[in-house]
């Protein structure tokens, strides 16, 4: 009961805040504000929500778009850092090279309910589920926008798009012509380097080629302030070619290669001989590449089809496991508009994944190599019920995977626009997360007990492990009072069944993954952007989350207490001069706790609620060159943002300063 009262109070407070600030922002000063030469904040075109180009204000889903300017004004040096801008996402830095990122709870190193794509290529790993964020690099100067959908998107994008979708979209090659060089250095970012050249190959074909590299210093251990041994180096290069064939056809060919090296300070690992556990500093090495092709044909504005295929190769080697994946993915979609106010998108896809593991004493996959197949098809119809007033969207996806067979993921959405600047939406959807390779057939050694009888305690996968399921109810409201003010609020209630938990065997010496956890989550996300005068931009975001989980004690407390109940952010952009801008970004994150695996009444770490402040100054020296001086975590020099995996030493994130110069020619 106390939780229901608390969430209700939060809703009321935020609605009152919204009600009070809106009249202040759109009162007598409207006419002057309307004269400003700034783009309408709700006229952003996005593609991830409906697999088609849509105006943000017309999307019946909780959507946030990080455009190019927001990335640069935030001072972010990675995609992961930029995602802190999104209300409802929990973005926590574990150490110098690892992140925990999730949407609407369930956070962890391998948050497994969030689908992440880069230019339509999935970077969701099938071995553990989740994303290796240390491998996801994009030259930030080439990013057009990052589209983030909070809530299920499985009807269009398939299993694992349970709590959200992140799609990083880069600029077409025609928009990156000429040359670019960027160099940066700082107290933590020892080297940030990037170069790109764009050229016109012929009348209808443009290309760009890039290379980038980073060298990041380690942070410090939370226990004694010594070296955290979590340094991080990466190098990456790639290309993109875009072309037109007449006025009806367009194509894209792009690819990347990368190499990443990092360290991890392993606090404790089981070993087969005395002393039966030890600590090491381990080197993690990864490399790989990908190539993607896309063909789009437009028979008319109402009849468009796209065929996309990509191949992705990556390998990762660390003390616990070596793993290699080969992925081939093919996707076809067709959009057409028959008579009667219908806008139909349908498609089908096929994915084949070949894995190969190098088993160790600590982690095994059985068998060491296998091939899995995924077949899918979807259809979605946006139906105009009343012109310019009411729309109904119905759709479903059907998939067949090798672990759980056939899965259906339908959704229904309603959009109501009673006035030009107001839109209400609501939705109900079903989504599933399919098992990972580890949950199906893996083994993780937890400990070695030498006495009274030598015994290995392990956590094992189970072929009986089923898909995790979600029924999600959402509603939201968007308001665009002027070209320079917008407000967006979303409410959600999620019901989960068959969530992953842990069951102990009768012999008490081993455990296995099981679908023995269920629960409900509910909350709100709120964002307001306001440009009161030409030289000032403000944005306020707030999210609250409540979780009620039922299951074994460890799973219940781990799920509920490792996601903060409240998060807030305030961003200010101040034009000091025409070519000089000051950006300030303050954030609040609520408390999170991490249980001791061996004792559910004791916490290993408690991460207190915290405030963080980032600041940067951007100076446009001339039309081709700009300089950025930035500081991150300015309020607190050493603090934990997240606990750690059970086997890693916890790390404190330090205050960092850096400077970066970018030259375009």
Backbone torsions as a table, in degrees:
resi	resn	phi	psi	omega
1	UNK	NA	-39.3	-179.4
2	UNK	-62.0	-35.6	179.7
3	UNK	-67.3	-42.3	179.6
4	UNK	-62.3	-40.7	178.4
5	UNK	-64.2	-41.8	-177.5
6	UNK	-64.1	-44.8	-178.9
7	UNK	-68.0	-35.3	177.8
8	UNK	-64.1	-42.3	177.4
9	UNK	-60.2	-41.9	178.9
10	UNK	-62.1	-43.4	178.8
11	UNK	-59.9	-47.3	-177.1
12	UNK	-62.5	-44.5	-179.7
13	UNK	-59.9	-45.3	-177.8
14	UNK	-69.5	-36.6	176.5
15	UNK	-66.4	-39.3	177.4
16	UNK	-64.5	-41.4	177.2
17	UNK	-59.5	-46.2	179.2
18	UNK	-60.4	-43.3	-178.2
19	UNK	-66.0	-34.1	-177.8
20	UNK	-77.2	-40.0	-174.1
21	UNK	-78.6	-29.3	-175.7
22	UNK	-59.8	-49.5	179.7
23	UNK	-61.1	-32.5	179.7
24	UNK	-65.7	-36.3	-174.6
25	UNK	-80.3	-25.4	-171.8
26	UNK	-121.0	31.9	-178.5
27	UNK	-90.2	-133.4	-168.7
28	UNK	-62.5	-22.9	-177.2
29	UNK	-79.3	2.7	-175.2
30	UNK	-55.4	-45.4	-172.5
31	UNK	-62.7	-38.4	178.1
32	UNK	-67.9	-41.2	-178.6
33	UNK	-63.9	-37.3	-178.8
34	UNK	-63.1	-21.0	-178.9
35	UNK	-78.5	-11.6	-177.6
36	UNK	-69.1	141.1	-179.0
37	UNK	-88.2	69.3	179.4
38	UNK	-129.8	147.2	-176.9
39	UNK	-69.4	148.3	177.0
40	UNK	-64.9	126.6	-173.4
41	UNK	-67.9	-20.1	-179.9
42	UNK	-100.2	2.8	-179.6
43	UNK	-94.0	15.3	177.7
44	UNK	-66.1	133.8	177.2
45	UNK	-89.6	128.8	177.3
46	UNK	-128.2	160.4	-177.5
47	UNK	-125.9	-19.2	-171.1
48	UNK	-72.2	-30.5	-173.1
49	UNK	-71.1	-36.1	-175.6
50	UNK	-126.7	10.7	-174.9
51	UNK	55.5	34.1	177.1
52	UNK	-160.7	161.2	179.7
53	UNK	-72.7	124.9	-179.4
54	UNK	-138.0	149.9	171.2
55	UNK	-75.5	135.7	-175.5
56	UNK	-52.7	-40.0	-177.0
57	UNK	-67.6	-13.9	-179.0
58	UNK	-101.1	9.6	-175.4
59	UNK	-95.7	121.0	179.1
60	UNK	-84.1	61.5	-179.8
61	UNK	-159.7	164.6	177.8
62	UNK	-83.2	103.9	-172.4
63	UNK	-125.3	140.3	172.6
64	UNK	-134.8	135.5	-178.4
65	UNK	-116.5	124.9	173.5
66	UNK	-97.6	106.3	-179.3
67	UNK	-86.6	179.8	-175.6
68	UNK	-59.1	-45.1	-176.9
69	UNK	-63.2	-39.2	179.2
70	UNK	-63.0	-38.8	178.9
71	UNK	-60.4	-49.8	-177.0
72	UNK	-68.7	-38.4	-178.8
73	UNK	-70.8	-23.4	179.0
74	UNK	-73.8	-22.6	-174.6
75	UNK	80.5	9.6	-178.6
76	UNK	-66.0	142.4	176.0
77	UNK	-109.2	-6.6	177.6
78	UNK	-139.4	163.6	175.1
79	UNK	-60.3	-40.8	-178.5
80	UNK	-59.2	-43.4	179.8
81	UNK	-64.1	-40.6	-179.2
82	UNK	-62.4	-29.2	-177.6
83	UNK	-68.8	-12.0	175.3
84	UNK	-62.1	-20.3	-179.0
85	UNK	-66.8	-21.7	-168.5
86	UNK	-85.0	122.1	174.6
87	UNK	-66.5	136.5	180.0
88	UNK	95.2	-14.4	172.8
89	UNK	-92.6	136.2	169.6
90	UNK	-99.2	117.4	-179.7
91	UNK	-120.7	110.5	-176.9
92	UNK	-127.5	132.3	177.7
93	UNK	-86.7	120.5	179.8
94	UNK	-79.7	-45.7	175.3
95	UNK	-155.4	-161.3	-175.2
96	UNK	-66.2	-23.4	-175.3
97	UNK	-125.4	1.8	-177.9
98	UNK	-125.8	145.8	179.8
99	UNK	-132.4	150.9	169.2
100	UNK	-115.1	115.9	-175.5
101	UNK	-132.5	127.9	178.9
102	UNK	-150.2	167.7	176.3
103	UNK	-118.1	126.8	175.2
104	UNK	57.7	46.9	173.8
105	UNK	94.8	-175.1	177.0
106	UNK	62.5	43.1	-175.9
107	UNK	-83.2	157.7	178.3
108	UNK	170.5	176.1	178.3
109	UNK	-56.8	-40.2	178.4
110	UNK	-115.5	63.0	175.4
111	UNK	-59.5	120.2	-165.4
112	UNK	-110.7	18.1	-179.7
113	UNK	-122.6	22.7	-176.6
114	UNK	-130.1	119.5	179.6
115	UNK	-90.4	127.7	-178.8
116	UNK	-119.8	131.9	179.3
117	UNK	-129.7	149.9	170.2
118	UNK	-122.5	111.9	-176.1
119	UNK	52.9	39.8	177.1
120	UNK	85.0	0.5	178.3
121	UNK	-100.2	121.3	-178.0
122	UNK	-71.4	135.3	176.4
123	UNK	-114.7	21.7	177.1
124	UNK	-77.1	121.7	-176.2
125	UNK	-83.1	132.7	-177.9
126	UNK	-82.0	-7.6	-175.5
127	UNK	-77.0	-52.1	179.1
128	UNK	-110.1	-11.1	-164.4
129	UNK	74.7	159.2	-178.6
130	UNK	95.4	-164.5	-173.2
131	UNK	-133.9	134.2	169.0
132	UNK	-84.1	96.8	-174.9
133	UNK	-70.1	-21.2	178.8
134	UNK	-70.1	-12.1	-179.6
135	UNK	-101.0	-5.6	-172.5
136	UNK	-96.5	95.4	-177.3
137	UNK	-121.8	137.3	174.5
138	UNK	-139.9	138.1	172.7
139	UNK	-63.8	111.2	-170.9
140	UNK	-59.5	-30.4	178.6
141	UNK	-65.5	-16.9	179.8
142	UNK	-97.4	-2.6	-178.6
143	UNK	-78.7	129.0	174.8
144	UNK	-83.0	-48.6	-179.6
145	UNK	-167.4	162.4	172.3
146	UNK	-120.2	115.7	179.3
147	UNK	-95.2	126.3	-178.3
148	UNK	-122.8	119.1	175.2
149	UNK	-107.0	119.1	176.1
150	UNK	-93.0	132.5	-174.3
151	UNK	104.1	170.1	-172.4
152	UNK	-67.3	140.4	173.6
153	UNK	-131.2	25.5	-171.9
154	UNK	-69.6	-25.3	-179.2
155	UNK	-58.9	-35.6	-179.9
156	UNK	-101.2	-34.0	-170.8
157	UNK	-109.9	-6.8	171.4
158	UNK	93.5	-177.9	-177.5
159	UNK	-55.7	147.1	179.2
160	UNK	86.9	-10.3	170.1
161	UNK	-87.3	62.3	-170.3
162	UNK	-87.1	-57.8	-177.4
163	UNK	-102.2	-0.6	179.3
164	UNK	165.0	169.8	178.4
165	UNK	-136.2	135.4	171.3
166	UNK	-119.9	123.6	179.3
167	UNK	-125.6	112.0	176.8
168	UNK	-88.1	121.0	-174.5
169	UNK	-117.9	121.8	-179.4
170	UNK	-92.1	162.6	-179.5
171	UNK	-69.1	149.1	170.5
172	UNK	-65.2	155.2	-176.4
173	UNK	-60.7	-28.2	-179.8
174	UNK	-65.9	-20.8	179.9
175	UNK	-95.6	4.2	-179.7
176	UNK	-128.7	45.8	178.8
177	UNK	-79.9	157.9	-177.2
178	UNK	85.4	-166.1	-176.9
179	UNK	-114.0	159.3	178.1
180	UNK	-149.7	135.7	173.0
181	UNK	-133.7	131.5	176.5
182	UNK	-129.9	136.7	178.8
183	UNK	-136.2	137.4	179.3
184	UNK	-148.4	157.0	176.1
185	UNK	-156.2	159.6	-178.8
186	UNK	-172.0	-167.0	-176.4
187	UNK	-70.9	-30.7	177.2
188	UNK	-113.0	-43.3	176.9
189	UNK	-81.1	88.2	-176.7
190	UNK	-65.0	-34.4	178.4
191	UNK	-150.0	128.6	169.5
192	UNK	-128.3	116.1	-175.9
193	UNK	-136.9	139.0	177.1
194	UNK	-152.5	145.7	177.7
195	UNK	-144.0	143.1	179.8
196	UNK	-148.7	142.8	174.3
197	UNK	-131.9	131.6	178.0
198	UNK	-116.3	141.2	-176.9
199	UNK	-144.6	157.5	177.4
200	UNK	-98.7	115.1	-176.0
201	UNK	-78.8	-39.7	172.8
202	UNK	-157.3	-168.3	-173.5
203	UNK	-55.9	-36.4	-173.2
204	UNK	-117.5	11.7	-174.2
205	UNK	-132.2	129.4	179.1
206	UNK	-124.2	151.7	-179.3
207	UNK	-142.0	155.5	168.8
208	UNK	-141.3	150.6	178.8
209	UNK	-132.8	138.9	-175.9
210	UNK	-141.0	160.3	170.7
211	UNK	-145.6	146.7	-178.9
212	UNK	-150.5	155.5	176.8
213	UNK	-155.4	150.5	179.8
214	UNK	-141.0	145.7	174.9
215	UNK	-133.6	111.1	-175.6
216	UNK	-112.5	134.7	-178.8
217	UNK	-77.1	162.1	179.6
218	UNK	-80.0	158.9	172.2
219	UNK	-92.5	-155.9	-175.6
220	UNK	-125.3	155.3	177.1
221	UNK	-68.9	142.2	178.4
222	UNK	-70.2	-25.7	-173.7
223	UNK	-73.5	-42.5	-173.7
224	UNK	-140.5	3.4	178.1
225	UNK	76.6	9.4	178.2
226	UNK	-80.6	175.5	-177.8
227	UNK	-55.1	128.9	-178.6
228	UNK	-81.3	-8.1	179.2
229	UNK	49.4	51.8	-179.6
230	UNK	-133.1	31.3	178.0
231	UNK	-61.3	165.2	-168.1
232	UNK	-153.2	121.8	176.0
233	UNK	-125.8	141.8	176.1
234	UNK	-147.1	148.9	172.6
235	UNK	-134.7	141.3	-176.3
236	UNK	-151.8	147.3	176.9
237	UNK	-146.0	157.0	-179.3
238	UNK	-174.7	-174.4	-178.1
239	UNK	-150.6	163.0	170.6
240	UNK	-148.2	133.6	177.6
241	UNK	-126.3	127.8	177.6
242	UNK	-122.3	136.9	179.9
243	UNK	-144.4	159.9	174.6
244	UNK	-116.2	144.5	172.9
245	UNK	-122.3	92.8	-172.1
246	UNK	73.5	-161.3	-178.5
247	UNK	-95.3	-4.9	-174.4
248	UNK	-104.6	-19.5	-171.7
249	UNK	-125.2	144.4	175.7
250	UNK	-141.3	150.6	-179.2
251	UNK	-142.8	156.4	178.6
252	UNK	-137.6	138.0	172.2
253	UNK	-133.4	125.0	-178.3
254	UNK	-147.1	157.9	-179.8
255	UNK	-163.5	163.0	-179.1
256	UNK	-144.9	151.9	166.9
257	UNK	-129.8	149.3	-176.8
258	UNK	-149.0	158.8	170.8
259	UNK	-143.0	131.1	-176.9
260	UNK	-131.8	135.2	174.0
261	UNK	-129.5	134.4	178.8
262	UNK	-147.1	170.4	177.4
263	UNK	-118.2	157.2	172.0
264	UNK	-142.6	134.8	-178.5
265	UNK	-94.5	99.4	-175.8
266	UNK	-83.0	117.7	-175.6
267	UNK	-73.2	-40.3	-177.3
268	UNK	-155.8	132.8	174.4
269	UNK	-139.2	140.4	178.6
270	UNK	-70.1	142.5	174.2
271	UNK	-132.7	153.3	-170.5
272	UNK	-76.2	-12.8	-177.2
273	UNK	-124.7	172.9	179.7
274	UNK	-55.5	134.6	10.0
275	UNK	-89.4	14.2	174.3
276	UNK	73.5	-3.5	165.8
277	UNK	-158.5	153.2	178.0
278	UNK	-151.9	176.7	178.2
279	UNK	-121.8	141.0	-179.7
280	UNK	-141.7	159.9	166.7
281	UNK	-102.8	114.7	-171.2
282	UNK	-105.8	144.5	175.6
283	UNK	-99.5	128.5	178.8
284	UNK	-108.5	123.6	-178.2
285	UNK	-122.8	131.5	-179.4
286	UNK	-136.2	147.4	171.3
287	UNK	-154.7	163.8	-179.7
288	UNK	170.0	-167.7	-179.8
289	UNK	-171.6	171.0	179.6
290	UNK	-153.4	158.4	172.8
291	UNK	-143.5	135.9	-175.1
292	UNK	-133.1	138.1	174.7
293	UNK	-127.9	143.1	-178.9
294	UNK	-141.6	134.3	177.4
295	UNK	-123.5	128.3	179.8
296	UNK	-122.6	132.4	179.4
297	UNK	-124.3	130.4	-179.4
298	UNK	-117.0	99.3	174.3
299	UNK	-70.3	-27.8	174.5
300	UNK	-166.1	177.9	176.4
301	UNK	-63.7	-21.1	-177.3
302	UNK	-103.8	2.4	-176.6
303	UNK	-139.8	99.9	-174.2
304	UNK	-133.9	132.7	173.4
305	UNK	-129.8	150.6	-176.7
306	UNK	-135.1	135.3	174.0
307	UNK	-120.3	125.1	-178.0
308	UNK	-130.4	142.7	174.6
309	UNK	-144.5	143.7	174.1
310	UNK	-144.9	154.4	173.1
311	UNK	-121.8	132.6	-177.6
312	UNK	-129.8	130.0	177.1
313	UNK	-125.6	133.3	174.4
314	UNK	-152.3	149.0	177.6
315	UNK	-136.8	144.5	-176.8
316	UNK	-140.1	132.1	-176.7
317	UNK	-129.7	121.3	175.3
318	UNK	-143.5	174.7	-171.7
319	UNK	-58.9	-33.6	-172.0
320	UNK	-82.9	-28.7	-173.5
321	UNK	-169.4	142.4	168.5
322	UNK	-106.9	137.3	-177.2
323	UNK	-144.0	142.1	177.6
324	UNK	-133.8	136.8	179.3
325	UNK	-130.2	136.3	170.5
326	UNK	-118.1	123.0	-177.9
327	UNK	-125.2	129.0	171.9
328	UNK	-120.0	123.8	-175.5
329	UNK	-128.6	132.8	176.8
330	UNK	-127.3	136.4	-174.8
331	UNK	-142.5	132.4	176.4
332	UNK	-125.7	136.9	173.2
333	UNK	-142.5	151.8	-177.3
334	UNK	-138.0	128.2	176.1
335	UNK	-114.4	130.7	176.3
336	UNK	-147.6	161.2	-176.7
337	UNK	-126.3	91.2	175.5
338	UNK	-71.5	175.3	-179.5
339	UNK	-68.1	163.2	175.6
340	UNK	90.4	20.0	175.0
341	UNK	75.2	28.4	179.1
342	UNK	-103.6	140.4	173.1
343	UNK	-128.0	103.2	-169.3
344	UNK	-105.4	133.7	169.9
345	UNK	-123.4	126.6	176.5
346	UNK	-138.2	163.1	180.0
347	UNK	-175.9	178.5	178.4
348	UNK	-151.5	158.4	-176.7
349	UNK	-150.9	163.8	177.7
350	UNK	-145.5	135.6	178.1
351	UNK	-135.3	134.0	175.2
352	UNK	-123.7	131.4	-178.6
353	UNK	-124.1	125.2	174.6
354	UNK	-110.6	119.5	179.0
355	UNK	-111.4	156.9	178.6
356	UNK	-149.0	117.0	-175.5
357	UNK	-111.8	147.0	171.3
358	UNK	-105.8	97.5	-175.2
359	UNK	-67.7	150.0	178.1
360	UNK	-128.4	-179.5	175.3
361	UNK	-61.9	-27.6	-171.6
362	UNK	-90.5	-39.1	-177.5
363	UNK	-137.9	135.3	176.6
364	UNK	-132.4	144.4	168.8
365	UNK	-116.1	133.8	-175.7
366	UNK	-125.2	115.7	-1.6
367	UNK	-73.7	169.5	-177.7
368	UNK	-70.2	-24.4	179.6
369	UNK	-138.3	139.7	175.7
370	UNK	-159.4	164.2	-179.9
371	UNK	-121.1	132.1	178.1
372	UNK	-121.2	154.2	-176.8
373	UNK	-127.1	145.4	176.6
374	UNK	-134.1	122.1	176.9
375	UNK	-112.8	140.3	-177.2
376	UNK	-149.9	156.7	173.0
377	UNK	-152.8	149.2	-179.1
378	UNK	-147.4	159.6	172.0
379	UNK	-149.4	138.9	177.0
380	UNK	-143.1	136.7	-176.6
381	UNK	-126.3	121.3	172.9
382	UNK	-95.6	115.5	-172.5
383	UNK	-108.8	125.6	175.5
384	UNK	-81.0	110.8	179.5
385	UNK	-82.0	-48.8	176.1
386	UNK	-133.2	124.4	-176.2
387	UNK	-52.3	130.1	176.2
388	UNK	59.8	17.7	-178.3
389	UNK	-134.4	-49.1	-169.4
390	UNK	-141.1	130.5	179.1
391	UNK	-131.1	144.2	176.0
392	UNK	-121.6	128.9	178.2
393	UNK	-116.3	125.7	178.7
394	UNK	-126.2	140.5	178.8
395	UNK	-170.1	170.1	176.8
396	UNK	-160.4	153.2	173.9
397	UNK	-120.1	141.3	174.2
398	UNK	-121.9	131.3	-178.8
399	UNK	-131.9	151.4	170.8
400	UNK	-126.8	119.2	177.4
401	UNK	-119.0	164.6	-174.5
402	UNK	-77.7	-9.6	-177.4
403	UNK	-94.5	-47.5	-173.9
404	UNK	-122.6	3.9	177.2
405	UNK	79.9	-134.9	-173.9
406	UNK	-85.8	133.5	176.8
407	UNK	-129.3	132.8	176.6
408	UNK	-107.3	138.6	-177.1
409	UNK	-140.0	83.0	-178.1
410	UNK	-88.6	165.6	171.3
411	UNK	-152.8	157.8	174.2
412	UNK	-138.1	132.6	-177.4
413	UNK	-136.4	144.1	177.9
414	UNK	-125.4	133.6	174.8
415	UNK	-121.2	128.1	-179.9
416	UNK	-125.5	123.7	179.3
417	UNK	-119.8	89.1	-176.2
418	UNK	-71.0	-21.8	178.1
419	UNK	-148.3	165.6	-172.8
420	UNK	-57.3	-38.3	-173.8
421	UNK	-99.3	3.2	-177.1
422	UNK	-121.3	137.6	172.6
423	UNK	-145.4	135.0	176.1
424	UNK	-115.3	145.2	177.3
425	UNK	-144.1	156.0	175.4
426	UNK	-150.0	154.9	-176.7
427	UNK	-155.0	156.8	169.1
428	UNK	-134.9	135.4	-174.9
429	UNK	-149.8	154.8	173.4
430	UNK	-117.2	137.2	177.7
431	UNK	-142.3	156.6	178.7
432	UNK	-133.5	154.3	168.5
433	UNK	-115.8	120.3	-177.9
434	UNK	-82.0	156.2	-176.7
435	UNK	-62.4	150.7	172.3
436	UNK	-88.5	171.0	178.3
437	UNK	-61.0	-39.4	-179.5
438	UNK	-63.9	-44.7	-177.9
439	UNK	-68.5	-25.3	-179.3
440	UNK	-85.5	-44.4	-171.0
441	UNK	-149.7	31.5	-179.9
442	UNK	-102.5	171.8	176.1
443	UNK	-146.2	124.7	178.8
444	UNK	-117.0	119.4	178.9
445	UNK	-75.1	125.0	-178.0
446	UNK	-93.7	-39.3	-176.5
447	UNK	-166.4	159.6	172.1
448	UNK	-116.3	123.5	178.5
449	UNK	-107.3	108.9	-174.7
450	UNK	-78.6	-27.6	-174.4
451	UNK	-128.6	151.0	-2.0
452	UNK	-76.3	-13.0	177.4
453	UNK	-137.2	135.1	-177.8
454	UNK	-59.2	120.2	-175.5
455	UNK	-140.5	141.0	174.8
456	UNK	-107.2	125.4	177.0
457	UNK	-96.9	124.9	-174.4
458	UNK	-133.5	157.6	173.0
459	UNK	-111.2	121.6	-169.3
460	UNK	-115.7	149.4	171.5
461	UNK	-75.0	168.4	-179.3
462	UNK	-141.7	128.7	176.3
463	UNK	-65.7	-12.0	177.4
464	UNK	-85.9	-5.1	-178.9
465	UNK	-63.1	127.6	-173.5
466	UNK	-103.9	173.8	176.5
467	UNK	-70.0	141.1	171.3
468	UNK	-79.0	142.8	-170.3
469	UNK	-125.2	146.6	-179.8
470	UNK	-136.3	134.3	164.6
471	UNK	-113.8	119.7	-172.8
472	UNK	-117.9	131.3	173.0
473	UNK	-113.4	129.7	-178.1
474	UNK	-137.9	153.1	171.3
475	UNK	-150.4	154.8	-177.2
476	UNK	-159.7	168.8	-178.8
477	UNK	-144.2	135.1	176.1
478	UNK	-123.6	142.7	-177.8
479	UNK	-138.2	124.2	176.9
480	UNK	-122.3	91.1	-173.9
481	UNK	-68.9	-41.3	179.6
482	UNK	-144.5	-178.0	174.9
483	UNK	-62.3	-14.7	-171.6
484	UNK	-123.7	17.3	175.3
485	UNK	-143.5	135.0	174.5
486	UNK	-148.8	150.5	175.9
487	UNK	-137.4	142.4	-177.4
488	UNK	-141.9	125.6	179.0
489	UNK	-132.5	139.7	177.2
490	UNK	-137.4	141.8	176.4
491	UNK	-120.8	145.3	-178.7
492	UNK	-144.9	152.2	171.9
493	UNK	-137.0	120.5	-177.6
494	UNK	-116.9	135.0	176.6
495	UNK	-117.4	116.8	-177.5
496	UNK	-107.2	140.5	172.3
497	UNK	-133.0	157.6	178.7
498	UNK	57.4	34.8	174.7
499	UNK	-68.2	155.5	-178.1
500	UNK	-75.2	133.3	174.9
501	UNK	-140.4	-165.6	-176.7
502	UNK	-129.0	134.7	177.0
503	UNK	-119.9	134.9	179.4
504	UNK	-90.0	134.8	178.1
505	UNK	-67.5	162.9	-178.8
506	UNK	-62.6	-31.4	-179.7
507	UNK	-76.3	-7.4	175.8
508	UNK	67.4	3.9	-179.1
509	UNK	-101.8	-2.6	179.1
510	UNK	-148.8	160.9	-179.1
511	UNK	-136.1	165.3	176.8
512	UNK	-146.4	155.9	177.2
513	UNK	-71.7	137.7	180.0
514	UNK	-149.4	158.0	178.2
515	UNK	-90.7	65.8	-173.4
516	UNK	-111.6	18.7	-178.0
517	UNK	-126.8	143.4	175.1
518	UNK	-146.0	173.4	178.5
519	UNK	166.9	177.4	179.8
520	UNK	-125.7	146.5	171.5
521	UNK	-132.7	150.5	177.9
522	UNK	-154.0	155.9	-177.3
523	UNK	174.6	-165.5	-174.0
524	UNK	-148.3	150.3	173.5
525	UNK	-132.8	139.7	-170.1
526	UNK	-142.5	133.6	178.0
527	UNK	-142.7	133.7	176.0
528	UNK	-129.3	129.5	173.8
529	UNK	-117.9	132.2	-176.1
530	UNK	-142.3	129.8	174.3
531	UNK	-115.3	85.0	-172.8
532	UNK	-69.8	-33.1	177.4
533	UNK	-138.3	168.7	-172.3
534	UNK	-63.0	-28.7	-173.8
535	UNK	-98.7	4.2	-175.9
536	UNK	-133.5	129.4	173.3
537	UNK	-122.0	133.7	178.8
538	UNK	-128.4	148.0	173.7
539	UNK	-145.1	130.9	177.5
540	UNK	-121.3	132.8	176.7
541	UNK	-129.5	147.9	178.2
542	UNK	-150.9	142.2	174.3
543	UNK	-143.6	145.4	174.0
544	UNK	-130.7	147.9	-175.0
545	UNK	-143.3	131.7	173.1
546	UNK	-124.9	138.7	-176.3
547	UNK	-128.5	135.5	178.4
548	UNK	-129.7	97.6	-171.8
549	UNK	-109.1	140.6	177.2
550	UNK	-120.3	127.3	178.8
551	UNK	167.1	-160.5	178.1
552	UNK	-62.9	154.8	-170.9
553	UNK	-59.9	-40.5	-177.5
554	UNK	-67.1	-47.4	-179.1
555	UNK	-64.2	-42.1	-179.0
556	UNK	-59.0	-53.6	-175.9
557	UNK	-70.4	-35.1	179.3
558	UNK	-63.4	-45.4	-179.2
559	UNK	-67.2	-45.0	-174.6
560	UNK	-71.8	-34.9	-166.7
561	UNK	-104.1	-2.7	177.4
562	UNK	-99.2	8.8	173.2
563	UNK	-122.5	130.1	-177.5
564	UNK	-69.7	145.4	178.4
565	UNK	-75.1	-27.4	-176.3
566	UNK	-138.1	139.3	172.6
567	UNK	-140.9	146.4	179.4
568	UNK	-150.1	153.9	178.4
569	UNK	-148.0	146.5	175.8
570	UNK	-134.6	123.6	-178.8
571	UNK	-121.3	130.6	178.3
572	UNK	-122.8	133.0	173.3
573	UNK	-119.3	118.0	-173.3
574	UNK	-119.8	118.5	176.1
575	UNK	-82.4	100.5	-179.4
576	UNK	-71.2	-39.2	172.6
577	UNK	-141.7	178.0	-178.6
578	UNK	-59.7	-34.2	-176.7
579	UNK	-113.9	17.4	-176.9
580	UNK	-137.2	122.8	-175.6
581	UNK	-130.5	133.7	175.0
582	UNK	-105.0	128.3	178.9
583	UNK	-119.3	128.0	177.9
584	UNK	-120.9	139.1	-176.4
585	UNK	-142.8	109.9	179.2
586	UNK	-107.9	141.1	-177.7
587	UNK	-137.0	146.0	173.4
588	UNK	-122.4	136.2	177.1
589	UNK	-132.6	131.6	-179.1
590	UNK	-72.2	170.3	-177.4
591	UNK	-66.6	144.4	171.1
592	UNK	-134.7	155.7	-175.6
593	UNK	-133.7	152.0	-178.3
594	UNK	-128.3	121.3	-176.5
595	UNK	-74.2	155.5	166.5
596	UNK	-80.3	123.7	-175.9
597	UNK	-59.4	-31.7	-176.1
598	UNK	-86.8	-10.4	-176.6
599	UNK	-150.9	105.0	-174.8
600	UNK	-75.4	-0.5	174.3
601	UNK	-98.3	4.7	-176.5
602	UNK	-130.4	143.9	178.8
603	UNK	-103.2	135.6	173.2
604	UNK	-74.0	-45.7	-178.8
605	UNK	-139.5	144.8	169.1
606	UNK	-123.2	118.7	178.9
607	UNK	-97.8	108.0	-175.9
608	UNK	-64.2	157.2	173.5
609	UNK	-61.3	149.9	-169.5
610	UNK	-146.8	155.3	170.3
611	UNK	-113.7	140.4	176.7
612	UNK	-131.0	147.9	179.0
613	UNK	-134.4	124.7	172.1
614	UNK	-113.3	148.8	178.2
615	UNK	-147.6	147.4	174.4
616	UNK	-153.9	154.1	174.6
617	UNK	-119.0	127.5	177.7
618	UNK	-110.6	122.9	-179.7
619	UNK	-116.3	116.4	175.2
620	UNK	-85.4	97.2	-174.4
621	UNK	-62.5	-45.1	172.4
622	UNK	-153.4	-170.1	-175.1
623	UNK	-67.1	-15.9	-176.4
624	UNK	-114.6	-3.9	-173.2
625	UNK	-141.7	137.0	173.8
626	UNK	-140.3	155.2	-176.3
627	UNK	-125.6	134.4	177.2
628	UNK	-121.1	131.2	171.7
629	UNK	-119.8	121.8	-170.3
630	UNK	-133.3	151.7	172.6
631	UNK	-131.9	138.1	-179.6
632	UNK	-122.9	144.2	-179.7
633	UNK	56.6	50.6	-173.7
634	UNK	-72.7	-21.5	-176.1
635	UNK	-81.2	-30.3	-173.6
636	UNK	-137.7	121.5	-175.5
637	UNK	-72.5	-32.0	-177.2
638	UNK	-143.1	117.1	178.0
639	UNK	-157.2	154.5	176.3
640	UNK	-87.0	132.3	172.6
641	UNK	-94.6	-26.6	-177.0
642	UNK	-150.6	163.9	177.7
643	UNK	-72.5	-111.6	174.4
644	UNK	-174.6	169.6	167.5
645	UNK	-62.4	159.9	-175.2
646	UNK	-62.5	-20.5	-175.1
647	UNK	-103.7	-2.7	-178.8
648	UNK	-105.7	146.2	173.2
649	UNK	-68.9	137.0	177.5
650	UNK	-67.1	144.6	-173.8
651	UNK	-120.2	141.5	173.3
652	UNK	-97.0	133.0	179.0
653	UNK	-83.4	134.7	-174.1
654	UNK	-103.6	161.4	171.8
655	UNK	-64.8	135.9	-178.8
656	UNK	-131.6	146.9	175.1
657	UNK	-128.8	142.8	175.7
658	UNK	-152.4	159.7	173.7
659	UNK	-130.1	145.9	-175.2
660	UNK	-144.5	134.9	177.7
661	UNK	-119.7	137.2	-179.0
662	UNK	-125.4	128.3	-178.8
663	UNK	-121.0	125.2	177.3
664	UNK	-111.2	137.0	-177.6
665	UNK	-145.9	NA	NA
